[in-house]
Amino acid sequence: MFKFLQSKTKLVHDKTIPVIIPHYRAPDALRQTVALAQAQVGVDVEIFVRDNSDDNILFTKAVNEGLAKYCFSGAHEYVLVLNHDANMKPDCLSELVQAMNIRPSAGIGCPVQIGADGQPTWFGSLQAFPGGAHATGSLDPLPKPFETFWANGACMLLRTAMVREIGLLDANMRFICSDSDYSFTARSRGWDVLVVPSAQVEHSLGGSGQITQPWLESVKLQDTRHFAQKWITGDLYRRMAWEGKSLDAAQVQVTLTQIESSLQELAAQQTAGRT
């Protein structure tokens, strides 16, 4: 079984960027992805492949193994999450790093994804529920880095300081949704999610969204359900909280209206006290 744990050259850790690659039974695609990652211009990498071919722990847990290995020692400023079929252009990683260095509030940076014809297939993200929608755009002329709603997990550079603050990906979403969930978690803590148009990676569109075996379709449906319960419906809170079963939307809205009114009153008092 093909397994590539790290690059052949011993590199300086504080300058090295670990590249975390979840892999499942695609050795030819993996070899190409690894070779292109090692050939990145101006950036040293250490390749970490989590081979799922025997136990198939799926995407999120595989990524988390790499994040746990590299993010909490303080030895690295960035880590890259990369699909085993995502082929970076030679300066992709250096362009991501440069954009993130310029913007310290950026916790996640993503390249533009292009198809085999060179046309963008992901230029930022739109809706996240019930299925993810990709924005597209023109590569001519290249715009400056810009914020997006959520990162596409096929290729994303993570700032380790952010990972130490917000933790690992939510493994309750085993195969899909964990990238958008992680992005919303990061943004809720004040971190930005960037698209870096000068960084590009070739990646086939829609691999995780294709019809698959019934057991994996079940996993994807469960992932989508958990995402909705966590971010949209409030069902996760209702299931976990003492008062959860008694909450209803009208009651919550009344409380929020009262809080908003109190905040306005306090603001008015503070303004009056300064005059």
C-alpha positions in Angstrom: 0.0 0.0 0.0 1.4 3.4 -1.0 2.2 5.5 2.0 4.3 8.7 2.0 4.9 10.1 5.4 7.2 13.0 4.9 9.5 14.6 2.4 13.0 13.1 1.9 14.9 16.3 2.9 15.2 17.2 6.6 13.8 20.8 6.8 13.8 23.5 9.4 10.5 23.2 11.3 9.9 26.9 11.9 9.9 27.5 8.1 8.3 24.2 7.0 4.7 24.0 6.1 3.1 20.6 6.9 0.8 19.4 4.1 -2.0 17.1 5.4 -3.4 14.8 2.7 -6.2 12.4 3.5 -5.9 9.5 1.0 -8.2 6.6 0.0 -7.2 4.1 -2.6 -5.9 6.4 -5.4 -2.1 5.9 -5.4 -1.5 7.4 -8.8 -3.4 10.6 -8.0 -1.6 10.8 -4.7 1.8 10.4 -6.2 1.1 13.4 -8.5 -0.3 15.5 -5.7 2.6 14.8 -3.5 5.2 15.5 -6.2 3.6 18.9 -7.0 3.4 19.7 -3.3 7.1 19.0 -2.9 7.9 21.1 -6.0 6.4 24.3 -4.6 8.5 27.3 -5.2 10.0 29.2 -2.3 8.3 27.1 0.4 9.6 24.0 2.3 7.0 21.3 3.0 6.6 18.2 5.1 4.1 15.8 3.6 1.8 13.9 6.0 -0.5 11.4 4.3 -3.2 9.8 6.4 -3.9 6.7 4.4 -7.6 5.7 4.9 -7.4 2.8 2.5 -7.7 0.1 5.2 -9.8 1.7 8.0 -11.5 4.5 6.0 -12.0 7.0 8.8 -13.1 9.6 6.1 -12.1 13.2 5.6 -12.6 15.0 8.9 -10.9 12.5 11.3 -8.0 12.1 8.8 -7.4 15.9 8.7 -7.7 16.1 12.5 -4.9 13.6 12.9 -2.6 15.9 11.0 -3.8 19.1 12.7 -3.2 17.4 16.1 0.3 16.4 15.0 1.4 19.8 13.8 -0.7 22.7 15.2 -0.2 22.6 19.0 3.6 22.6 19.4 4.1 26.1 18.2 6.7 24.9 15.7 4.7 25.8 12.6 2.8 29.0 11.6 0.7 27.3 8.9 -0.5 23.9 7.8 -2.1 23.0 4.5 -5.0 20.7 4.1 -5.0 19.1 0.6 -7.1 16.5 -1.2 -5.2 13.6 -2.7 -6.3 14.7 -6.2 -5.7 18.4 -5.8 -2.7 19.5 -7.9 -1.1 22.8 -6.9 0.5 25.2 -9.4 4.2 25.8 -8.6 3.6 29.0 -6.7 0.3 28.2 -5.1 1.5 27.7 -1.6 3.9 30.7 -1.6 1.1 32.9 -2.8 -1.2 31.7 0.0 1.5 32.3 2.6 2.2 35.8 1.2 -1.5 36.8 1.4 -1.9 35.4 4.9 1.3 37.1 6.1 -0.1 40.5 4.9 -3.4 39.9 6.7 -2.9 38.6 10.3 -6.7 38.3 10.8 -6.8 35.7 8.1 -7.2 32.3 9.6 -7.9 30.3 6.4 -6.7 31.0 2.9 -7.8 29.1 -0.2 -6.6 29.1 -3.8 -8.8 29.3 -6.8 -9.7 25.9 -8.0 -9.6 25.3 -11.8 -10.6 22.5 -14.0 -8.5 20.7 -16.6 -9.5 23.4 -19.1 -8.0 26.1 -16.9 -11.4 27.7 -16.1 -12.3 28.4 -12.4 -14.6 25.9 -10.8 -14.4 27.5 -7.3 -13.7 31.2 -6.8 -15.2 31.5 -3.3 -18.3 30.0 -1.7 -22.0 30.9 -1.8 -24.7 29.0 0.0 -23.6 26.3 2.5 -27.0 24.6 3.1 -28.4 22.1 2.1 -25.6 21.8 -0.4 -22.6 23.9 -1.1 -22.6 26.3 -4.0 -19.4 27.6 -5.6 -18.8 31.1 -6.9 -17.0 31.4 -10.2 -15.1 34.3 -11.8 -12.6 35.4 -14.3 -8.9 35.0 -13.9 -8.2 38.0 -16.2 -7.3 40.3 -14.6 -6.6 38.7 -11.2 -8.4 40.4 -8.4 -6.8 40.9 -5.0 -7.4 38.5 -2.1 -11.0 38.8 -0.9 -13.1 37.3 1.9 -15.6 34.5 1.3 -18.3 32.9 3.4 -16.6 29.5 3.8 -13.5 27.7 2.7 -13.4 24.7 0.3 -11.6 21.9 2.2 -10.0 20.5 -1.0 -7.1 23.0 -0.5 -6.9 25.4 2.5 -4.1 26.9 4.4 -4.8 27.2 8.1 -3.0 29.5 10.5 -2.0 27.3 13.5 -2.7 30.1 16.0 -6.3 30.0 14.8 -6.4 26.2 15.2 -5.1 26.4 18.7 -7.8 28.9 19.5 -10.8 27.3 17.9 -9.8 23.6 18.0 -10.0 20.8 15.4 -12.7 20.2 12.8 -16.0 18.9 14.1 -15.8 15.2 13.6 -19.6 14.9 13.9 -19.5 15.8 10.2 -17.4 13.0 8.9 -17.2 13.6 5.2 -18.9 16.8 4.1 -19.8 20.1 5.8 -16.8 20.1 8.2 -15.0 22.7 6.0 -17.9 25.1 6.0 -18.6 24.5 9.7 -15.0 25.2 10.5 -15.1 28.4 8.5 -18.2 29.6 10.3 -16.6 28.8 13.6 -13.4 30.7 12.6 -15.4 33.7 11.4 -17.5 33.7 14.6 -14.3 34.1 16.5 -13.1 37.0 14.4 -10.9 35.2 11.9 -11.2 35.9 8.1 -11.6 33.3 5.3 -9.7 34.5 2.2 -9.7 33.5 -1.4 -6.3 34.2 -3.0 -6.8 34.4 -6.8 -3.1 34.4 -7.6 -2.9 30.9 -5.9 -4.4 28.1 -8.1 -4.9 24.4 -7.8 -6.4 22.0 -10.3 -9.1 19.9 -8.8 -12.0 18.0 -10.2 -15.4 19.6 -9.4 -17.9 17.9 -7.2 -16.2 14.8 -6.1 -17.8 14.7 -2.6 -21.2 15.6 -4.1 -21.4 12.7 -6.5 -23.8 9.8 -5.9 -21.9 7.1 -4.0 -22.5 3.8 -2.2 -25.6 3.8 0.1 -23.5 3.8 3.3 -21.6 7.0 2.2 -24.8 8.6 1.1 -26.1 8.0 4.6 -23.0 9.6 6.1 -23.4 12.7 3.9 -27.1 13.0 4.9 -26.1 12.7 8.6 -23.4 15.3 8.1 -25.9 17.7 6.5 -28.4 17.1 9.3 -25.8 17.8 12.0 -24.7 21.0 10.3 -28.3 22.2 10.2 -29.0 21.3 13.9 -25.8 23.1 14.9 -26.1 26.3 12.9 -29.7 26.7 11.7 -32.5 25.0 13.7 -31.2 25.2 17.3 -32.0 21.5 17.7 -28.5 20.8 19.0 -28.9 23.3 21.8 -32.4 22.0 22.6 -31.0 18.5 22.9 -28.1 19.5 25.2 -29.6 22.2 27.4 -31.7 21.8 30.6 -34.3 24.2 29.2 -34.0 23.0 25.7 -37.2 21.0 25.4 -39.3 24.0 26.6 -37.8 26.5 24.2 -39.8 27.7 21.2 -39.0 30.3 18.5 -41.5 32.8 19.8 -40.1 32.7 23.3 -36.6 33.1 22.1 -37.6 36.1 20.0 -39.3 37.8 22.9 -36.2 37.4 25.0 -33.9 38.8 22.2 -36.2 41.8 21.7 -36.0 42.5 25.4 -32.2 42.3 25.3 -32.0 44.6 22.3 -34.3 47.1 24.0 -32.1 47.1 27.2 -28.9 47.5 25.1 -30.4 50.6 23.4 -31.5 52.1 26.7 -28.0 51.6 28.2 -26.4 53.1 25.1 -28.6 56.1 25.4 -27.7 56.5 29.1 -24.0 56.4 28.2 -24.4 58.9 25.5 -26.3 61.2 27.9 -23.6 60.8 30.5 -20.9 62.0 28.1 -22.8 65.2 27.2 
